[in-house]
Amino acid sequence: MYYLFNMFSIFCRVAER
C-alpha cells in the first residue's frame, strides 16, 4: 500500500500549486 501513499503525496504537491 506504499504506492497509495506515494500517489497521495504527489497529488498533495500538485494541489498545493
C-alpha positions as CSV (number, residue, x, y, z in Angstrom):
1,M,0.0,0.0,0.0
2,Y,3.0,2.2,-0.2
3,Y,2.1,3.2,-3.8
4,L,-1.1,4.7,-2.4
5,F,0.8,7.0,0.0
6,N,3.1,7.9,-2.8
7,M,0.2,8.9,-5.1
8,F,-1.4,10.9,-2.3
9,S,1.9,12.8,-1.7
10,I,2.2,13.7,-5.4
11,F,-1.4,14.8,-5.5
12,C,-1.0,17.0,-2.5
13,R,2.1,18.5,-4.1
14,V,0.2,19.2,-7.4
15,A,-2.8,20.6,-5.5
16,E,-0.5,22.8,-3.4
17,R,0.1,24.8,-6.7
